[in-house]
Amino acid sequence: MPRILTSLRSKYRQAITEAFEATKKATGSSSSGSFDSFSSTASYEASGAKARAKQRALGNLDFASKNAMTLSEACQILNVKPLQDGKTDMEIVMNRFKRLYDVNDPEAGGSFYLQSKVLRARERIEAEVRKKEEEEEREEELQGGWRPRLFNRWRGGGEGGE
């Protein structure tokens, strides 16, 4: 949250606190239960927002989406075999996705909920395959050493180099 909004929130909270205190003094009431619950709820929400922002900054997507689809659920929805070592035939996945997505089109009398489940299933499988490919690339790079692609161009060994 931008600093300006944070400072405005604290100023509004202070103004509300002062208004409650003035009301208590004017009415002679010693009870401030409603304000205490407001104050504790506001601080609880603020701490939760900070925790969510921190988790997003760290890249922990599981924290942000508690109901993330599992890989086995995604495979069941698209009726494909479970991934073997993070690999599968993406052509089969795409064909099943297209067919199920079109069948569940709301304009053709299908269910938007089912259509979105089919979309999320495809995205989950693609993410798992992409993750495995990136891991393999990193392993290959660690074993073979890092070779920048632009270096060869500068030395004349690549396309467009002299």
TORMI-451725 format. One record per atom (N, C-alpha, C, O): residue number from 1; residue in one letter; x, y, z; chain. Coordinates in nm, 3 decimals. Example, Ala and Ser with C-alpha at 12.3 -4.5 7.8 and 13.67 -1.06 7.14 Angstrom:
<torros>
pos, code, px, py, pz, unit
1, a, 1.319, -0.569, 0.780, A
1, a, 1.230, -0.450, 0.780, A
1, a, 1.320, -0.330, 0.780, A
1, a, 1.424, -0.332, 0.846, A
2, s, 1.285, -0.225, 0.708, A
2, s, 1.367, -0.106, 0.714, A
2, s, 1.290, 0.003, 0.787, A
2, s, 1.341, 0.114, 0.804, A
</torros>
This chain:
<torros>
pos, code, px, py, pz, unit
1, m, 0.084, -0.116, 0.000, A
1, m, 0.000, 0.000, 0.000, A
1, m, 0.090, 0.124, 0.000, A
1, m, 0.186, 0.130, 0.076, A
2, p, 0.059, 0.220, -0.084, A
2, p, 0.141, 0.341, -0.089, A
2, p, 0.144, 0.411, 0.047, A
2, p, 0.051, 0.400, 0.127, A
3, r, 0.252, 0.482, 0.072, A
3, r, 0.271, 0.549, 0.201, A
3, r, 0.162, 0.652, 0.227, A
3, r, 0.118, 0.670, 0.341, A
4, i, 0.118, 0.721, 0.121, A
4, i, 0.014, 0.824, 0.138, A
4, i, -0.112, 0.760, 0.194, A
4, i, -0.173, 0.813, 0.288, A
5, l, -0.153, 0.647, 0.136, A
5, l, -0.274, 0.580, 0.184, A
5, l, -0.255, 0.530, 0.327, A
5, l, -0.348, 0.537, 0.407, A
6, t, -0.139, 0.480, 0.358, A
6, t, -0.112, 0.431, 0.493, A
6, t, -0.121, 0.546, 0.594, A
6, t, -0.180, 0.530, 0.701, A
7, s, -0.063, 0.660, 0.559, A
7, s, -0.068, 0.774, 0.651, A
7, s, -0.211, 0.826, 0.665, A
7, s, -0.252, 0.868, 0.774, A
8, l, -0.289, 0.825, 0.556, A
8, l, -0.428, 0.868, 0.563, A
8, l, -0.509, 0.774, 0.652, A
8, l, -0.592, 0.819, 0.731, A
9, r, -0.483, 0.643, 0.639, A
9, r, -0.555, 0.547, 0.723, A
9, r, -0.525, 0.572, 0.870, A
9, r, -0.616, 0.568, 0.953, A
10, s, -0.398, 0.596, 0.903, A
10, s, -0.364, 0.619, 1.043, A
10, s, -0.426, 0.750, 1.094, A
10, s, -0.468, 0.757, 1.209, A
11, k, -0.434, 0.852, 1.009, A
11, k, -0.496, 0.978, 1.049, A
11, k, -0.646, 0.958, 1.072, A
11, k, -0.701, 1.011, 1.168, A
12, y, -0.711, 0.881, 0.983, A
12, y, -0.854, 0.853, 1.000, A
12, y, -0.878, 0.771, 1.126, A
12, y, -0.974, 0.795, 1.200, A
13, r, -0.792, 0.675, 1.151, A
13, r, -0.805, 0.592, 1.271, A
13, r, -0.791, 0.679, 1.396, A
13, r, -0.865, 0.662, 1.493, A
14, q, -0.696, 0.772, 1.392, A
14, q, -0.676, 0.863, 1.506, A
14, q, -0.798, 0.952, 1.525, A
14, q, -0.843, 0.974, 1.637, A
15, a, -0.854, 1.004, 1.416, A
15, a, -0.972, 1.089, 1.424, A
15, a, -1.091, 1.012, 1.480, A
15, a, -1.167, 1.066, 1.561, A
16, i, -1.108, 0.887, 1.438, A
16, i, -1.218, 0.805, 1.489, A
16, i, -1.198, 0.779, 1.638, A
16, i, -1.294, 0.783, 1.715, A
17, t, -1.075, 0.752, 1.678, A
17, t, -1.046, 0.728, 1.819, A
17, t, -1.081, 0.852, 1.901, A
17, t, -1.144, 0.840, 2.007, A
18, e, -1.041, 0.969, 1.855, A
18, e, -1.072, 1.092, 1.926, A
18, e, -1.222, 1.116, 1.934, A
18, e, -1.272, 1.161, 2.037, A
19, a, -1.293, 1.086, 1.827, A
19, a, -1.439, 1.103, 1.826, A
19, a, -1.505, 1.010, 1.927, A
19, a, -1.596, 1.051, 1.999, A
20, f, -1.460, 0.885, 1.934, A
20, f, -1.515, 0.792, 2.032, A
20, f, -1.485, 0.837, 2.174, A
20, f, -1.572, 0.830, 2.262, A
21, e, -1.363, 0.884, 2.197, A
21, e, -1.327, 0.931, 2.331, A
21, e, -1.413, 1.051, 2.370, A
21, e, -1.460, 1.059, 2.484, A
22, a, -1.433, 1.145, 2.278, A
22, a, -1.516, 1.262, 2.306, A
22, a, -1.660, 1.220, 2.335, A
22, a, -1.723, 1.276, 2.424, A
23, t, -1.711, 1.122, 2.260, A
23, t, -1.847, 1.073, 2.282, A
23, t, -1.859, 1.007, 2.418, A
23, t, -1.958, 1.025, 2.488, A
24, k, -1.758, 0.930, 2.455, A
24, k, -1.758, 0.864, 2.587, A
24, k, -1.763, 0.968, 2.699, A
24, k, -1.837, 0.953, 2.795, A
25, k, -1.683, 1.073, 2.686, A
25, k, -1.678, 1.176, 2.789, A
25, k, -1.811, 1.251, 2.797, A
25, k, -1.861, 1.280, 2.906, A
26, a, -1.868, 1.281, 2.680, A
26, a, -1.993, 1.358, 2.677, A
26, a, -2.109, 1.278, 2.734, A
26, a, -2.193, 1.333, 2.804, A
27, t, -2.114, 1.150, 2.706, A
27, t, -2.225, 1.066, 2.754, A
27, t, -2.196, 1.005, 2.889, A
27, t, -2.288, 0.952, 2.953, A
28, g, -2.074, 1.010, 2.933, A
28, g, -2.038, 0.952, 3.062, A
28, g, -2.031, 0.801, 3.056, A
28, g, -2.031, 0.735, 3.161, A
29, s, -2.025, 0.746, 2.939, A
29, s, -2.020, 0.601, 2.923, A
29, s, -1.878, 0.551, 2.942, A
29, s, -1.783, 0.612, 2.891, A
30, s, -1.863, 0.441, 3.015, A
30, s, -1.730, 0.384, 3.033, A
30, s, -1.707, 0.267, 2.938, A
30, s, -1.598, 0.210, 2.934, A
31, s, -1.809, 0.233, 2.863, A
31, s, -1.799, 0.118, 2.772, A
31, s, -1.753, 0.165, 2.634, A
31, s, -1.807, 0.260, 2.579, A
32, s, -1.657, 0.098, 2.582, A
32, s, -1.611, 0.129, 2.446, A
32, s, -1.598, 0.000, 2.367, A
32, s, -1.506, -0.014, 2.287, A
33, g, -1.688, -0.093, 2.388, A
33, g, -1.681, -0.224, 2.325, A
33, g, -1.682, -0.220, 2.174, A
33, g, -1.606, -0.291, 2.109, A
34, s, -1.769, -0.135, 2.118, A
34, s, -1.778, -0.132, 1.971, A
34, s, -1.649, -0.078, 1.910, A
34, s, -1.605, -0.126, 1.806, A
35, f, -1.589, 0.022, 1.974, A
35, f, -1.465, 0.074, 1.921, A
35, f, -1.351, -0.026, 1.937, A
35, f, -1.268, -0.041, 1.848, A
36, d, -1.347, -0.094, 2.052, A
36, d, -1.243, -0.194, 2.072, A
36, d, -1.249, -0.303, 1.966, A
36, d, -1.146, -0.346, 1.915, A
37, s, -1.371, -0.346, 1.933, A
37, s, -1.383, -0.448, 1.829, A
37, s, -1.342, -0.393, 1.694, A
37, s, -1.280, -0.463, 1.613, A
38, f, -1.377, -0.265, 1.667, A
38, f, -1.335, -0.202, 1.542, A
38, f, -1.183, -0.195, 1.535, A
38, f, -1.123, -0.228, 1.433, A
39, s, -1.122, -0.151, 1.644, A
39, s, -0.977, -0.135, 1.647, A
39, s, -0.905, -0.268, 1.628, A
39, s, -0.809, -0.277, 1.552, A
40, s, -0.953, -0.372, 1.698, A
40, s, -0.886, -0.502, 1.685, A
40, s, -0.906, -0.560, 1.545, A
40, s, -0.815, -0.623, 1.491, A
41, t, -1.025, -0.541, 1.486, A
41, t, -1.050, -0.589, 1.350, A
41, t, -0.960, -0.517, 1.250, A
41, t, -0.905, -0.579, 1.159, A
42, a, -0.946, -0.386, 1.267, A
42, a, -0.862, -0.308, 1.175, A
42, a, -0.716, -0.353, 1.185, A
42, a, -0.648, -0.366, 1.083, A
43, s, -0.668, -0.375, 1.307, A
43, s, -0.528, -0.417, 1.320, A
43, s, -0.509, -0.559, 1.267, A
43, s, -0.404, -0.590, 1.209, A
44, y, -0.609, -0.645, 1.285, A
44, y, -0.602, -0.782, 1.231, A
44, y, -0.597, -0.779, 1.079, A
44, y, -0.517, -0.850, 1.017, A
45, e, -0.682, -0.696, 1.017, A
45, e, -0.683, -0.686, 0.871, A
45, e, -0.551, -0.628, 0.821, A
45, e, -0.500, -0.673, 0.718, A
46, a, -0.498, -0.531, 0.891, A
46, a, -0.371, -0.469, 0.848, A
46, a, -0.257, -0.571, 0.855, A
46, a, -0.174, -0.577, 0.764, A
47, s, -0.253, -0.650, 0.962, A
47, s, -0.145, -0.750, 0.972, A
47, s, -0.161, -0.858, 0.865, A
47, s, -0.061, -0.906, 0.812, A
48, g, -0.285, -0.896, 0.834, A
48, g, -0.308, -0.994, 0.728, A
48, g, -0.266, -0.941, 0.592, A
48, g, -0.208, -1.014, 0.511, A
49, a, -0.296, -0.814, 0.566, A
49, a, -0.258, -0.753, 0.439, A
49, a, -0.107, -0.747, 0.425, A
49, a, -0.053, -0.770, 0.316, A
50, k, -0.039, -0.716, 0.534, A
50, k, 0.108, -0.712, 0.531, A
50, k, 0.165, -0.851, 0.503, A
50, k, 0.259, -0.865, 0.425, A
51, a, 0.107, -0.953, 0.567, A
51, a, 0.156, -1.089, 0.548, A
51, a, 0.134, -1.134, 0.403, A
51, a, 0.221, -1.197, 0.343, A
52, r, 0.016, -1.102, 0.348, A
52, r, -0.011, -1.141, 0.208, A
52, r, 0.084, -1.070, 0.112, A
52, r, 0.132, -1.131, 0.016, A
53, a, 0.110, -0.941, 0.136, A
53, a, 0.202, -0.867, 0.049, A
53, a, 0.342, -0.924, 0.058, A
53, a, 0.412, -0.935, -0.043, A
54, k, 0.384, -0.961, 0.177, A
54, k, 0.517, -1.020, 0.194, A
54, k, 0.527, -1.153, 0.121, A
54, k, 0.628, -1.180, 0.054, A
55, q, 0.424, -1.236, 0.132, A
55, q, 0.426, -1.365, 0.065, A
55, q, 0.426, -1.349, -0.087, A
55, q, 0.494, -1.423, -0.158, A
56, r, 0.348, -1.251, -0.138, A
56, r, 0.348, -1.227, -0.282, A
56, r, 0.485, -1.181, -0.328, A
56, r, 0.531, -1.221, -0.435, A
57, a, 0.550, -1.095, -0.248, A
57, a, 0.683, -1.046, -0.284, A
57, a, 0.784, -1.159, -0.287, A
57, a, 0.877, -1.158, -0.367, A
58, l, 0.766, -1.257, -0.200, A
58, l, 0.856, -1.371, -0.197, A
58, l, 0.823, -1.474, -0.305, A
58, l, 0.898, -1.570, -0.326, A
59, g, 0.710, -1.455, -0.372, A
59, g, 0.673, -1.546, -0.480, A
59, g, 0.603, -1.671, -0.434, A
59, g, 0.598, -1.769, -0.509, A
60, n, 0.548, -1.673, -0.315, A
60, n, 0.479, -1.790, -0.265, A
60, n, 0.334, -1.785, -0.311, A
60, n, 0.250, -1.724, -0.245, A
61, l, 0.305, -1.847, -0.424, A
61, l, 0.171, -1.842, -0.481, A
61, l, 0.073, -1.932, -0.407, A
61, l, -0.047, -1.907, -0.411, A
62, d, 0.122, -2.036, -0.340, A
62, d, 0.032, -2.124, -0.267, A
62, d, -0.036, -2.050, -0.153, A
62, d, -0.151, -2.080, -0.119, A
63, f, 0.033, -1.955, -0.093, A
63, f, -0.025, -1.878, 0.016, A
63, f, -0.140, -1.793, -0.037, A
63, f, -0.244, -1.781, 0.028, A
64, a, -0.121, -1.735, -0.155, A
64, a, -0.222, -1.646, -0.211, A
64, a, -0.346, -1.722, -0.256, A
64, a, -0.456, -1.668, -0.250, A
65, s, -0.330, -1.844, -0.300, A
65, s, -0.445, -1.920, -0.348, A
65, s, -0.454, -2.052, -0.273, A
65, s, -0.390, -2.150, -0.310, A
66, k, -0.535, -2.054, -0.167, A
66, k, -0.547, -2.173, -0.085, A
66, k, -0.614, -2.286, -0.161, A
66, k, -0.588, -2.403, -0.133, A
67, n, -0.698, -2.254, -0.256, A
67, n, -0.773, -2.356, -0.327, A
67, n, -0.713, -2.386, -0.463, A
67, n, -0.786, -2.409, -0.559, A
68, a, -0.582, -2.387, -0.472, A
68, a, -0.515, -2.415, -0.599, A
68, a, -0.544, -2.559, -0.640, A
68, a, -0.552, -2.649, -0.555, A
69, m, -0.558, -2.581, -0.768, A
69, m, -0.588, -2.713, -0.820, A
69, m, -0.464, -2.802, -0.812, A
69, m, -0.353, -2.759, -0.844, A
70, t, -0.484, -2.925, -0.770, A
70, t, -0.372, -3.019, -0.765, A
70, t, -0.347, -3.074, -0.905, A
70, t, -0.433, -3.066, -0.993, A
71, l, -0.230, -3.128, -0.923, A
71, l, -0.194, -3.184, -1.052, A
71, l, -0.280, -3.305, -1.086, A
71, l, -0.321, -3.322, -1.201, A
72, s, -0.307, -3.389, -0.987, A
72, s, -0.390, -3.507, -1.014, A
72, s, -0.532, -3.467, -1.051, A
72, s, -0.594, -3.530, -1.136, A
73, e, -0.586, -3.362, -0.988, A
73, e, -0.719, -3.313, -1.022, A
73, e, -0.721, -3.260, -1.165, A
73, e, -0.816, -3.284, -1.240, A
74, a, -0.615, -3.188, -1.203, A
74, a, -0.607, -3.134, -1.339, A
74, a, -0.604, -3.247, -1.442, A
74, a, -0.668, -3.237, -1.546, A
75, c, -0.529, -3.352, -1.413, A
75, c, -0.522, -3.466, -1.505, A
75, c, -0.656, -3.537, -1.515, A
75, c, -0.694, -3.582, -1.622, A
76, q, -0.729, -3.547, -1.404, A
76, q, -0.860, -3.611, -1.406, A
76, q, -0.960, -3.529, -1.487, A
76, q, -1.040, -3.585, -1.562, A
77, i, -0.955, -3.396, -1.472, A
77, i, -1.049, -3.310, -1.544, A
77, i, -1.029, -3.323, -1.694, A
77, i, -1.126, -3.333, -1.769, A
78, l, -0.904, -3.322, -1.739, A
78, l, -0.876, -3.331, -1.882, A
78, l, -0.865, -3.474, -1.932, A
78, l, -0.846, -3.498, -2.051, A
79, n, -0.877, -3.570, -1.840, A
79, n, -0.871, -3.712, -1.875, A
79, n, -0.742, -3.748, -1.948, A
79, n, -0.744, -3.809, -2.054, A
80, v, -0.630, -3.707, -1.888, A
80, v, -0.499, -3.741, -1.941, A
80, v, -0.423, -3.819, -1.835, A
80, v, -0.456, -3.814, -1.717, A
81, k, -0.322, -3.892, -1.879, A
81, k, -0.240, -3.969, -1.786, A
81, k, -0.159, -3.875, -1.699, A
81, k, -0.120, -3.768, -1.744, A
82, p, -0.134, -3.914, -1.574, A
82, p, -0.049, -3.830, -1.488, A
82, p, 0.088, -3.810, -1.550, A
82, p, 0.138, -3.896, -1.623, A
83, l, 0.148, -3.697, -1.519, A
83, l, 0.279, -3.664, -1.575, A
83, l, 0.385, -3.762, -1.527, A
83, l, 0.388, -3.800, -1.410, A
84, q, 0.470, -3.803, -1.619, A
84, q, 0.583, -3.889, -1.587, A
84, q, 0.709, -3.803, -1.589, A
84, q, 0.750, -3.757, -1.695, A
85, d, 0.770, -3.783, -1.472, A
85, d, 0.889, -3.698, -1.459, A
85, d, 0.864, -3.558, -1.513, A
85, d, 0.953, -3.496, -1.572, A
86, g, 0.743, -3.507, -1.492, A
86, g, 0.710, -3.371, -1.533, A
86, g, 0.689, -3.355, -1.682, A
86, g, 0.690, -3.243, -1.733, A
87, k, 0.670, -3.466, -1.753, A
87, k, 0.652, -3.459, -1.898, A
87, k, 0.522, -3.527, -1.937, A
87, k, 0.479, -3.624, -1.875, A
88, t, 0.460, -3.473, -2.041, A
88, t, 0.340, -3.532, -2.098, A
88, t, 0.328, -3.484, -2.242, A
88, t, 0.398, -3.392, -2.284, A
89, d, 0.240, -3.547, -2.316, A
89, d, 0.218, -3.507, -2.454, A
89, d, 0.123, -3.386, -2.454, A
89, d, 0.003, -3.402, -2.436, A
90, m, 0.178, -3.269, -2.474, A
90, m, 0.098, -3.147, -2.467, A
90, m, -0.003, -3.138, -2.580, A
90, m, -0.102, -3.065, -2.569, A
91, e, 0.019, -3.209, -2.689, A
91, e, -0.078, -3.209, -2.798, A
91, e, -0.208, -3.274, -2.753, A
91, e, -0.317, -3.226, -2.786, A
92, i, -0.198, -3.383, -2.679, A
92, i, -0.317, -3.451, -2.626, A
92, i, -0.388, -3.359, -2.527, A
92, i, -0.511, -3.347, -2.528, A
93, v, -0.310, -3.296, -2.440, A
93, v, -0.368, -3.205, -2.341, A
93, v, -0.444, -3.092, -2.411, A
93, v, -0.556, -3.059, -2.372, A
94, m, -0.384, -3.033, -2.513, A
94, m, -0.449, -2.923, -2.584, A
94, m, -0.574, -2.968, -2.658, A
94, m, -0.674, -2.896, -2.659, A
95, n, -0.570, -3.086, -2.720, A
95, n, -0.688, -3.137, -2.789, A
95, n, -0.804, -3.159, -2.692, A
95, n, -0.918, -3.122, -2.720, A
96, r, -0.774, -3.221, -2.577, A
96, r, -0.879, -3.245, -2.477, A
96, r, -0.930, -3.112, -2.422, A
96, r, -1.050, -3.094, -2.401, A
97, f, -0.838, -3.018, -2.399, A
97, f, -0.878, -2.887, -2.349, A
97, f, -0.974, -2.819, -2.447, A
97, f, -1.080, -2.772, -2.407, A
98, k, -0.937, -2.814, -2.574, A
98, k, -1.020, -2.745, -2.674, A
98, k, -1.159, -2.807, -2.682, A
98, k, -1.259, -2.735, -2.690, A
99, r, -1.164, -2.940, -2.681, A
99, r, -1.293, -3.008, -2.692, A
99, r, -1.380, -2.978, -2.570, A
99, r, -1.497, -2.941, -2.584, A
100, l, -1.324, -2.993, -2.450, A
100, l, -1.402, -2.970, -2.329, A
100, l, -1.438, -2.823, -2.310, A
100, l, -1.546, -2.791, -2.260, A
101, y, -1.350, -2.734, -2.350, A
101, y, -1.376, -2.592, -2.339, A
101, y, -1.493, -2.553, -2.429, A
101, y, -1.582, -2.479, -2.388, A
102, d, -1.493, -2.604, -2.553, A
102, d, -1.601, -2.573, -2.647, A
102, d, -1.734, -2.636, -2.604, A
102, d, -1.839, -2.574, -2.619, A
103, v, -1.729, -2.758, -2.553, A
103, v, -1.851, -2.827, -2.510, A
103, v, -1.917, -2.751, -2.395, A
103, v, -2.040, -2.746, -2.387, A
104, n, -1.837, -2.692, -2.306, A
104, n, -1.890, -2.622, -2.190, A
104, n, -1.907, -2.473, -2.211, A
104, n, -1.918, -2.397, -2.114, A
105, d, -1.911, -2.429, -2.335, A
105, d, -1.932, -2.288, -2.365, A
105, d, -2.072, -2.247, -2.320, A
105, d, -2.170, -2.308, -2.362, A
106, p, -2.082, -2.143, -2.236, A
106, p, -2.214, -2.101, -2.187, A
106, p, -2.310, -2.059, -2.298, A
106, p, -2.431, -2.076, -2.283, A
107, e, -2.259, -2.005, -2.407, A
107, e, -2.345, -1.965, -2.518, A
107, e, -2.405, -2.085, -2.590, A
107, e, -2.508, -2.074, -2.657, A
108, a, -2.339, -2.202, -2.574, A
108, a, -2.391, -2.324, -2.636, A
108, a, -2.466, -2.409, -2.534, A
108, a, -2.493, -2.527, -2.558, A
109, g, -2.500, -2.349, -2.418, A
109, g, -2.575, -2.421, -2.318, A
109, g, -2.490, -2.493, -2.216, A
109, g, -2.541, -2.572, -2.137, A
110, g, -2.360, -2.466, -2.216, A
110, g, -2.269, -2.530, -2.122, A
110, g, -2.258, -2.452, -1.992, A
110, g, -2.329, -2.355, -1.970, A
111, s, -2.168, -2.497, -1.907, A
111, s, -2.149, -2.438, -1.776, A
111, s, -2.022, -2.354, -1.772, A
111, s, -1.913, -2.402, -1.807, A
112, f, -2.037, -2.229, -1.729, A
112, f, -1.920, -2.143, -1.716, A
112, f, -1.825, -2.197, -1.610, A
112, f, -1.703, -2.189, -1.625, A
113, y, -1.881, -2.252, -1.502, A
113, y, -1.800, -2.308, -1.394, A
113, y, -1.712, -2.422, -1.446, A
113, y, -1.593, -2.427, -1.419, A
114, l, -1.772, -2.514, -1.522, A
114, l, -1.696, -2.626, -1.576, A
114, l, -1.592, -2.578, -1.677, A
114, l, -1.481, -2.630, -1.682, A
115, q, -1.631, -2.479, -1.757, A
115, q, -1.537, -2.424, -1.854, A
115, q, -1.416, -2.364, -1.783, A
115, q, -1.303, -2.381, -1.829, A
116, s, -1.439, -2.294, -1.673, A
116, s, -1.326, -2.235, -1.601, A
116, s, -1.241, -2.343, -1.535, A
116, s, -1.119, -2.328, -1.527, A
117, k, -1.302, -2.452, -1.488, A
117, k, -1.226, -2.563, -1.432, A
117, k, -1.136, -2.626, -1.538, A
117, k, -1.021, -2.661, -1.510, A
118, v, -1.188, -2.641, -1.659, A
118, v, -1.110, -2.697, -1.769, A
118, v, -0.991, -2.606, -1.800, A
118, v, -0.880, -2.654, -1.822, A
119, l, -1.015, -2.476, -1.802, A
119, l, -0.907, -2.380, -1.828, A
119, l, -0.800, -2.387, -1.718, A
119, l, -0.681, -2.389, -1.749, A
120, r, -0.842, -2.391, -1.592, A
120, r, -0.747, -2.399, -1.481, A
120, r, -0.668, -2.531, -1.485, A
120, r, -0.551, -2.534, -1.448, A
121, a, -0.733, -2.638, -1.527, A
121, a, -0.664, -2.768, -1.537, A
121, a, -0.552, -2.760, -1.641, A
121, a, -0.440, -2.806, -1.616, A
122, r, -0.583, -2.703, -1.757, A
122, r, -0.480, -2.688, -1.860, A
122, r, -0.365, -2.602, -1.810, A
122, r, -0.249, -2.635, -1.831, A
123, e, -0.398, -2.490, -1.745, A
123, e, -0.294, -2.401, -1.694, A
123, e, -0.206, -2.470, -1.591, A
123, e, -0.085, -2.450, -1.588, A
124, r, -0.267, -2.553, -1.506, A
124, r, -0.191, -2.624, -1.402, A
124, r, -0.093, -2.722, -1.464, A
124, r, 0.022, -2.730, -1.422, A
125, i, -0.138, -2.796, -1.565, A
125, i, -0.050, -2.892, -1.631, A
125, i, 0.062, -2.819, -1.704, A
125, i, 0.178, -2.861, -1.698, A
126, e, 0.028, -2.711, -1.774, A
126, e, 0.131, -2.634, -1.844, A
126, e, 0.235, -2.579, -1.746, A
126, e, 0.354, -2.579, -1.776, A
127, a, 0.190, -2.532, -1.630, A
127, a, 0.283, -2.477, -1.531, A
127, a, 0.377, -2.585, -1.480, A
127, a, 0.496, -2.560, -1.460, A
128, e, 0.325, -2.705, -1.460, A
128, e, 0.409, -2.815, -1.411, A
128, e, 0.513, -2.856, -1.515, A
128, e, 0.629, -2.881, -1.482, A
129, v, 0.470, -2.862, -1.641, A
129, v, 0.562, -2.898, -1.750, A
129, v, 0.670, -2.790, -1.765, A
129, v, 0.788, -2.820, -1.781, A
130, r, 0.628, -2.663, -1.760, A
130, r, 0.722, -2.551, -1.772, A
130, r, 0.823, -2.553, -1.657, A
130, r, 0.942, -2.530, -1.678, A
131, k, 0.775, -2.581, -1.537, A
131, k, 0.863, -2.588, -1.420, A
131, k, 0.968, -2.696, -1.438, A
131, k, 1.085, -2.674, -1.407, A
132, k, 0.928, -2.812, -1.487, A
132, k, 1.022, -2.922, -1.508, A
132, k, 1.124, -2.886, -1.617, A
132, k, 1.243, -2.917, -1.604, A
133, e, 1.078, -2.822, -1.724, A
133, e, 1.170, -2.780, -1.831, A
133, e, 1.274, -2.681, -1.779, A
133, e, 1.392, -2.691, -1.813, A
134, e, 1.231, -2.586, -1.695, A
134, e, 1.324, -2.488, -1.639, A
134, e, 1.426, -2.556, -1.548, A
134, e, 1.544, -2.520, -1.548, A
135, e, 1.381, -2.654, -1.470, A
135, e, 1.474, -2.728, -1.384, A
135, e, 1.577, -2.803, -1.467, A
135, e, 1.695, -2.805, -1.432, A
136, e, 1.532, -2.865, -1.576, A
136, e, 1.625, -2.937, -1.663, A
136, e, 1.725, -2.843, -1.727, A
136, e, 1.843, -2.876, -1.739, A
137, e, 1.679, -2.724, -1.770, A
137, e, 1.771, -2.625, -1.828, A
137, e, 1.875, -2.581, -1.726, A
137, e, 1.993, -2.567, -1.760, A
138, r, 1.833, -2.560, -1.601, A
138, r, 1.927, -2.520, -1.497, A
138, r, 2.030, -2.629, -1.471, A
138, r, 2.149, -2.602, -1.457, A
139, e, 1.983, -2.755, -1.466, A
139, e, 2.075, -2.866, -1.444, A
139, e, 2.176, -2.877, -1.558, A
139, e, 2.295, -2.898, -1.535, A
140, e, 2.126, -2.863, -1.680, A
140, e, 2.214, -2.869, -1.798, A
140, e, 2.317, -2.756, -1.794, A
140, e, 2.434, -2.775, -1.827, A
141, e, 2.271, -2.638, -1.752, A
141, e, 2.360, -2.523, -1.744, A
141, e, 2.466, -2.543, -1.635, A
141, e, 2.581, -2.505, -1.652, A
142, l, 2.425, -2.604, -1.524, A
142, l, 2.521, -2.630, -1.417, A
142, l, 2.625, -2.733, -1.458, A
142, l, 2.742, -2.722, -1.421, A
143, q, 2.583, -2.833, -1.534, A
143, q, 2.676, -2.937, -1.576, A
143, q, 2.766, -2.889, -1.689, A
143, q, 2.886, -2.918, -1.689, A
144, g, 2.711, -2.816, -1.784, A
144, g, 2.788, -2.773, -1.901, A
144, g, 2.851, -2.638, -1.887, A
144, g, 2.933, -2.598, -1.971, A
145, g, 2.816, -2.565, -1.783, A
145, g, 2.870, -2.431, -1.767, A
145, g, 2.782, -2.330, -1.839, A
145, g, 2.708, -2.363, -1.931, A
146, w, 2.792, -2.207, -1.795, A
146, w, 2.710, -2.102, -1.852, A
146, w, 2.776, -2.047, -1.977, A
146, w, 2.893, -2.007, -1.974, A
147, r, 2.703, -2.044, -2.085, A
147, r, 2.755, -1.991, -2.212, A
147, r, 2.659, -1.885, -2.263, A
147, r, 2.555, -1.918, -2.320, A
148, p, 2.693, -1.759, -2.245, A
148, p, 2.602, -1.653, -2.291, A
148, p, 2.591, -1.654, -2.443, A
148, p, 2.689, -1.674, -2.514, A
149, r, 2.471, -1.633, -2.491, A
149, r, 2.446, -1.637, -2.635, A
149, r, 2.502, -1.515, -2.707, A
149, r, 2.544, -1.526, -2.822, A
150, l, 2.504, -1.400, -2.642, A
150, l, 2.552, -1.278, -2.706, A
150, l, 2.703, -1.276, -2.719, A
150, l, 2.755, -1.205, -2.805, A
151, f, 2.774, -1.350, -2.638, A
151, f, 2.919, -1.351, -2.640, A
151, f, 2.972, -1.393, -2.776, A
151, f, 3.068, -1.335, -2.826, A
152, n, 2.911, -1.495, -2.835, A
152, n, 2.956, -1.542, -2.966, A
152, n, 2.934, -1.438, -3.075, A
152, n, 3.013, -1.431, -3.169, A
153, r, 2.829, -1.360, -3.065, A
153, r, 2.804, -1.255, -3.164, A
153, r, 2.915, -1.151, -3.161, A
153, r, 2.963, -1.107, -3.265, A
154, w, 2.954, -1.113, -3.042, A
154, w, 3.055, -1.009, -3.031, A
154, w, 3.190, -1.055, -3.083, A
154, w, 3.268, -0.975, -3.134, A
155, r, 3.216, -1.182, -3.071, A
155, r, 3.345, -1.233, -3.115, A
155, r, 3.341, -1.276, -3.261, A
155, r, 3.442, -1.318, -3.316, A
156, g, 3.223, -1.266, -3.323, A
156, g, 3.214, -1.299, -3.464, A
156, g, 3.170, -1.441, -3.491, A
156, g, 3.174, -1.484, -3.606, A
157, g, 3.129, -1.515, -3.391, A
157, g, 3.091, -1.654, -3.412, A
157, g, 2.943, -1.674, -3.433, A
157, g, 2.901, -1.786, -3.466, A
158, g, 2.860, -1.571, -3.416, A
158, g, 2.714, -1.587, -3.427, A
158, g, 2.659, -1.513, -3.545, A
158, g, 2.732, -1.464, -3.631, A
159, e, 2.526, -1.508, -3.549, A
159, e, 2.459, -1.438, -3.658, A
159, e, 2.486, -1.289, -3.647, A
159, e, 2.485, -1.234, -3.537, A
160, g, 2.509, -1.227, -3.755, A
160, g, 2.526, -1.083, -3.761, A
160, g, 2.662, -1.034, -3.711, A
160, g, 2.688, -0.914, -3.713, A
161, g, 2.747, -1.124, -3.666, A
161, g, 2.879, -1.083, -3.616, A
161, g, 2.980, -1.075, -3.726, A
161, g, 2.962, -1.135, -3.832, A
162, e, 3.085, -1.002, -3.703, A
162, e, 3.191, -0.988, -3.803, A
162, e, 3.305, -1.079, -3.768, A
162, e, 3.406, -1.083, -3.840, A
</torros>
